[in-house]
Amino acid sequence: METSRTVFSKLALNYTSMYIYLGVMTPFWAIWLKYKGLSPSEIGVVIAIPYIIKIIVAPLISQTADRRKEYRRPLILCVLSSVVFSTFYFFSDGFWMLLTITVLVNLTYPAIVPLMETITVAQTSKHKLRYGRIRSFGSFSFIFAAVVVGWLIGSQAIDAILYYAFGSLLVLLMSVMILPSGNKQNKNVVEKQQKSPIKDLLYSRDFLWFLCIVGLLQASHGVYYSMGSIFWQENGLEENIIGFLWAVGVVAEILFFVFGGGMVKKYPISAIFAVIGLMGVVRWVVMASTVSLPVIFIVQLLHGFTFGASHLVAIEYIGQKVLSENAGTAQSLYSSLPLGLGMGLATFAGGLIYEKTAGDAYLSMAGMCFAAFLASVIRFYRKK
C-alpha cells in the first residue's frame, strides 16, 4: 500500500505536468494562431471549439469510467490520443486544417481534467490530504511555464510555442502512467448506482443552480483567455511582460488554494459566489478601461478570486454534495458545461466582440459576473 507522502508526490507531479502544458497553451496559443495567419474571429473559433466538444466528450467518457469504476486507464488513453493527434499541428497551415486538428485532439482531451480531479479527490479523502495544496503545484507550474516561455519566445521564432506545448504534453503522458488508480466502490454500491449518473445529477435543482453560477463566473474569463495576450501585445507589451502578468494572476490563485480552504468550508457557498461575482465585475471593468502596467498588475491579483475561489468552491461542492459513485460524472459536467459550453460560447463571442470593440469586450464579461452576483445574493437571502 502506498504511503500518503508517495500519493501526494504522484498527484503533485501530475498537476505539475498538466499545468506546464496549460502554462504554454493558455497565454501563447492565440499568439501562435495569429502567427499562422488566423484573424481574431478565426482564433476565437479555434479556441472555442475544445470547450464546445467538451460538452459531449467529457460526460460520456467520465460516465463510462464511473460505471466501470476505473479512472487511470481511461486517463492514460485520453492523454495518449491527444499526443498522437497533436503531432499533426507540425504539418498544419490555414484555418480549416487547424480547426480540423483541434477537433481531433479534443475527441479525448476534455476528459483528462475530470478524470484527474476524480482520482485526486478520492485519494485526498482516502489519505487525508489537502486538495488545495496539491492543486497549488499545478499553479506554480503554470507560472513557471508562462514566465519562461514568454521570456524564451521573446528571442525566438513564434513557432517555438508549438514545440514547447507538444513537449509538455509528452511529459503529461509520462506522469499519468504512475498515478494511483482512483476511488473504488464495493460491489454492493456499484449495483445500487443509478443507471444514468448524468440524468441523476441534472435532475437536481441544487446541482443545476451550482452549474449556472459557476458557469457565469468561469465563462467570464472567455475574453481574457482567448484575446488577453493579443490585446496586451497590440498595446505595446512584450511577450515576457505578458507571461509575467499571467504569472501574477496565478500567484494569487495559488495563495487562495493554499490558504482559502478554511474560508470555503466556513461560509455559505452562495455568499462566496456573490463575493467572487463582485470581484469579477471590478476586474473586467478595469481591464476594459486601461492598459497601464501598474494597474493591470494590481487587478491581476483578483484572479485569485475570479478563478481560484470559484474552482475551489466547485471542487468542495462536488466532494461534499455529490455521491461518490457519481463523482466522475459530476466532475465531467462541471468541466463540460461551465468550463465547456459556457467558456466556449464566451470565447467565441469574445473573439467576435473583440474584433469590433477591442478591449471593451471585457465589459461583456463584467456583465456575466454581475448576473452571478445578483443570483447568488438572492439565493443567500432565500436560504437564510
C-alpha positions in Angstrom: 0.0 0.0 0.0 1.3 3.4 -0.9 2.1 6.0 1.8 0.3 9.3 2.0 3.6 11.0 1.0 4.0 8.9 -2.1 0.4 9.5 -3.2 0.9 13.3 -2.6 4.0 13.3 -4.7 2.4 11.4 -7.6 -0.6 13.7 -7.6 1.5 16.8 -7.3 3.7 15.6 -10.2 0.6 15.0 -12.3 -0.7 18.6 -11.7 2.8 19.9 -12.4 3.0 18.4 -15.8 -0.7 19.2 -16.7 -0.2 22.9 -15.8 3.1 23.3 -17.6 1.2 22.4 -20.7 -1.6 24.9 -19.8 1.0 27.5 -19.0 2.2 27.3 -22.6 -1.2 27.0 -24.2 -3.3 29.5 -22.4 -1.2 32.6 -22.7 0.5 31.9 -26.0 -1.6 29.6 -28.2 -3.6 32.6 -29.6 -0.4 34.3 -30.5 0.8 31.1 -32.3 -2.6 31.0 -34.2 -2.2 34.7 -35.1 1.4 33.8 -36.4 -0.2 31.1 -38.6 -2.3 33.8 -40.2 -5.7 33.5 -38.5 -7.9 36.5 -37.8 -9.3 37.4 -34.3 -12.7 35.8 -35.1 -11.0 32.7 -36.5 -8.8 32.5 -33.4 -11.9 32.7 -31.3 -13.5 29.8 -33.2 -10.4 27.6 -32.9 -10.0 28.3 -29.2 -13.8 27.9 -28.5 -14.1 24.5 -30.3 -12.5 22.5 -27.4 -14.9 24.0 -25.0 -17.9 23.0 -27.2 -16.7 19.5 -27.8 -16.1 19.1 -24.1 -19.9 19.2 -23.6 -20.3 15.7 -25.2 -16.9 14.1 -24.7 -16.2 14.7 -21.0 -19.5 13.4 -19.6 -19.6 10.3 -21.8 -16.1 9.2 -21.0 -16.4 10.0 -17.3 -19.8 8.3 -17.0 -18.2 5.2 -18.6 -15.4 5.4 -16.1 -17.9 5.8 -13.2 -19.8 2.7 -14.3 -16.5 0.7 -14.7 -15.0 2.2 -11.5 -11.8 2.6 -13.4 -10.2 6.1 -14.0 -6.5 5.7 -14.5 -6.6 3.6 -17.7 -9.1 5.9 -19.5 -7.0 8.9 -18.4 -3.9 7.4 -20.0 -5.7 6.6 -23.2 -7.1 10.1 -23.4 -3.7 11.7 -23.0 -2.1 9.3 -25.5 -4.8 10.1 -28.1 -4.2 13.8 -27.6 -0.4 13.4 -28.1 -0.9 11.4 -31.3 -3.3 13.9 -32.9 -1.3 16.9 -31.7 1.6 15.8 -33.9 -0.5 17.0 -36.9 0.0 20.6 -35.8 3.6 20.4 -37.1 2.3 19.9 -40.6 -0.7 22.3 -40.5 -1.5 25.6 -42.2 -4.7 27.6 -42.7 -7.8 28.0 -40.7 -9.7 24.8 -41.8 -6.7 22.5 -41.3 -6.0 23.9 -37.8 -9.7 23.7 -36.9 -9.8 20.0 -38.0 -6.7 19.1 -36.0 -8.2 20.9 -33.0 -11.3 18.8 -33.2 -9.3 15.5 -33.4 -7.2 16.4 -30.4 -10.3 17.2 -28.4 -12.1 13.9 -29.1 -10.4 12.8 -25.8 -8.6 15.8 -24.3 -11.6 17.3 -22.5 -11.9 14.2 -20.3 -8.4 14.5 -18.9 -9.0 17.1 -16.2 -12.3 15.5 -14.9 -10.6 12.1 -14.6 -7.6 13.6 -12.9 -9.8 15.5 -10.5 -11.8 12.4 -9.7 -8.7 10.4 -8.9 -7.3 13.3 -6.8 -10.5 13.9 -4.7 -10.7 10.2 -4.0 -7.1 10.0 -2.9 -7.2 13.1 -0.8 -10.1 11.7 1.1 -8.5 8.3 1.5 -5.1 9.6 2.6 -6.4 12.8 4.4 -4.6 15.1 2.1 -5.5 18.7 1.3 -6.7 19.2 -2.3 -5.7 22.9 -2.4 -2.1 22.2 -1.6 -1.8 19.5 -4.3 -3.6 21.8 -6.8 -1.1 24.6 -6.0 1.7 22.6 -7.6 -0.2 23.0 -10.9 -0.5 26.7 -10.4 3.2 27.1 -9.6 3.9 25.1 -12.8 1.6 27.4 -14.8 3.6 30.4 -13.6 6.9 28.7 -14.4 5.8 27.8 -17.9 4.2 31.2 -18.7 7.2 33.2 -17.5 9.9 31.0 -19.0 8.2 30.5 -22.4 7.3 34.2 -22.5 11.0 35.0 -22.0 12.2 32.4 -24.5 9.9 33.4 -27.4 11.0 37.0 -27.0 14.2 36.0 -28.6 13.0 33.0 -30.7 10.5 32.4 -33.6 6.9 32.3 -32.5 6.7 28.8 -34.0 8.7 27.6 -30.9 5.4 27.8 -28.9 4.2 24.6 -30.7 7.4 22.7 -29.7 7.1 23.7 -26.0 3.4 22.8 -26.0 4.0 19.3 -27.5 6.9 18.6 -25.3 4.9 19.4 -22.2 2.1 17.1 -23.4 4.6 14.2 -23.6 5.7 14.9 -20.0 2.0 14.7 -19.0 1.7 11.3 -20.6 4.6 10.0 -18.6 3.2 11.4 -15.3 -0.3 9.9 -15.7 1.2 6.5 -16.0 2.3 6.5 -12.4 -1.0 7.8 -10.9 -3.0 6.0 -8.3 -6.0 4.2 -9.8 -8.7 6.4 -8.1 -11.6 5.5 -5.9 -13.0 2.0 -5.9 -16.5 1.1 -4.9 -17.5 -2.2 -3.4 -19.8 -4.4 -5.4 -23.0 -3.6 -3.4 -22.5 0.2 -4.0 -22.0 -0.4 -7.8 -25.2 -2.4 -8.0 -27.2 0.3 -6.4 -25.8 3.0 -8.6 -28.2 4.9 -10.9 -28.3 3.7 -14.5 -27.6 7.2 -15.7 -25.4 9.4 -13.4 -25.8 12.3 -15.8 -29.6 12.1 -15.6 -29.5 11.8 -11.8 -27.4 14.9 -11.4 -29.2 17.1 -14.0 -32.5 16.4 -12.2 -31.1 18.0 -9.1 -32.2 21.7 -8.8 -29.3 22.4 -6.4 -26.7 21.0 -8.8 -28.2 22.9 -11.7 -28.0 26.2 -9.7 -24.4 25.4 -8.9 -23.6 24.8 -12.6 -25.3 28.0 -13.7 -23.5 30.2 -11.2 -20.0 28.7 -11.5 -20.6 28.7 -15.3 -21.2 32.5 -15.3 -18.1 33.1 -13.2 -15.8 30.8 -15.2 -17.1 31.8 -18.6 -16.4 35.5 -17.7 -12.7 34.6 -18.4 -13.5 34.0 -22.1 -12.1 37.2 -23.5 -9.1 37.0 -21.1 -8.1 33.5 -22.2 -8.7 34.0 -25.9 -7.7 37.6 -26.6 -6.0 38.8 -23.4 -2.4 38.2 -24.6 -3.2 39.6 -28.1 -4.8 42.8 -26.5 -1.7 43.4 -24.4 0.6 42.7 -27.3 -1.3 45.1 -29.6 -1.0 47.7 -26.9 2.8 47.5 -26.7 3.5 44.9 -24.1 6.3 42.4 -24.9 5.9 38.7 -24.6 8.0 38.4 -21.4 5.8 41.0 -19.7 2.7 39.2 -20.9 4.0 36.0 -19.4 4.8 37.8 -16.2 1.2 39.2 -16.0 -0.3 35.8 -16.4 2.0 34.6 -13.6 0.8 37.3 -11.3 -2.7 36.1 -11.6 -1.7 32.5 -10.9 0.3 33.6 -7.8 -2.9 35.0 -6.4 -4.7 31.7 -7.4 -2.0 29.7 -5.5 -2.4 31.8 -2.4 -6.1 31.1 -2.4 -5.6 27.4 -3.0 -3.2 27.1 -0.1 -4.9 29.4 2.4 -8.5 29.7 1.3 -9.7 26.2 2.1 -10.9 27.2 5.6 -12.9 30.1 4.2 -14.6 27.8 1.7 -15.7 25.5 4.5 -16.7 28.3 6.8 -19.1 30.4 4.8 -22.2 29.5 2.7 -21.4 28.8 -1.0 -23.9 31.4 -2.2 -22.2 34.1 -0.1 -18.8 33.2 -1.5 -20.1 33.2 -5.1 -21.6 36.6 -4.5 -18.2 38.0 -3.4 -16.5 36.3 -6.4 -19.0 37.9 -8.8 -18.4 41.3 -7.4 -14.6 40.9 -7.7 -15.1 39.8 -11.3 -17.1 43.0 -12.1 -14.2 45.1 -10.8 -11.6 43.1 -12.6 -13.1 43.1 -16.1 -14.2 46.8 -15.9 -10.7 47.8 -15.1 -9.2 45.6 -17.8 -11.5 47.3 -20.3 -10.5 50.7 -19.1 -6.7 50.8 -19.0 -3.5 49.1 -20.2 -1.4 50.8 -17.5 1.1 48.2 -16.4 0.9 49.0 -12.6 -2.9 48.9 -12.7 -3.0 45.7 -14.7 -0.5 44.2 -12.2 -2.8 45.0 -9.3 -6.0 43.9 -11.0 -4.4 40.6 -12.0 -4.3 39.7 -8.3 -8.1 39.4 -8.4 -7.6 36.2 -10.4 -7.3 34.5 -7.0 -11.0 35.2 -6.5 -12.4 35.1 -10.1 -10.8 31.7 -10.9 -9.1 30.3 -7.8 -12.0 30.7 -5.4 -14.7 29.7 -7.8 -12.8 26.5 -8.7 -12.0 25.6 -5.1 -15.7 26.1 -4.1 -16.7 23.9 -7.1 -14.4 21.1 -6.0 -15.6 21.4 -2.4 -19.2 21.3 -3.5 -18.8 18.2 -5.6 -16.8 16.5 -2.8 -19.5 17.2 -0.2 -22.8 17.2 -2.0 -22.4 14.5 -4.7 -22.5 10.8 -4.1 -19.0 9.2 -4.6 -20.4 6.8 -7.2 -21.4 9.8 -9.3 -18.2 11.8 -8.7 -16.6 11.3 -12.1 -19.7 12.3 -13.9 -20.2 15.4 -11.6 -16.6 16.5 -12.4 -17.2 16.0 -16.1 -20.5 18.0 -16.0 -18.6 20.8 -14.2 -15.9 20.6 -16.8 -18.2 20.3 -19.8 -21.0 22.8 -19.0 -19.4 25.7 -17.1 -15.9 25.2 -18.4 -17.0 23.8 -21.7 -20.3 25.2 -23.1 -20.1 28.4 -21.0 -16.4 29.1 -21.7 -16.8 28.1 -25.4 -19.6 30.4 -26.0 -17.9 33.2 -24.1 -14.7 32.7 -26.0 -16.4 32.6 -29.4 -18.5 35.7 -28.6 -15.4 37.4 -27.1 -13.4 36.9 -30.4 -16.3 38.5 -32.4 -16.8 41.3 -29.9 -13.1 42.0 -29.7 -12.8 42.3 -33.5 -15.3 45.2 -33.3 -14.6 46.8 -29.9 -11.1 45.6 -28.8 -10.7 46.0 -25.0 -14.3 46.9 -24.5 -15.1 43.2 -25.0 -14.2 42.8 -21.3 -17.4 44.7 -20.4 -19.5 41.8 -21.6 -17.5 39.6 -19.1 -18.2 42.0 -16.3 -22.0 41.6 -17.1 -21.7 37.8 -16.6 -20.1 38.4 -13.1 -22.8 40.9 -12.2 -25.5 38.3 -13.1 -23.8 35.7 -10.9 -23.5 38.3 -8.1 -27.2 39.1 -8.2 -28.3 35.4 -8.4 -26.1 34.4 -5.5 -27.3 37.3 -3.3 -30.9 36.3 -4.0 -30.2 32.6 -3.1 -28.3 33.6 0.0 -31.2 35.5 1.4 -33.8 32.9 0.4 -31.7 30.3 2.3 -31.5 32.4 5.5 
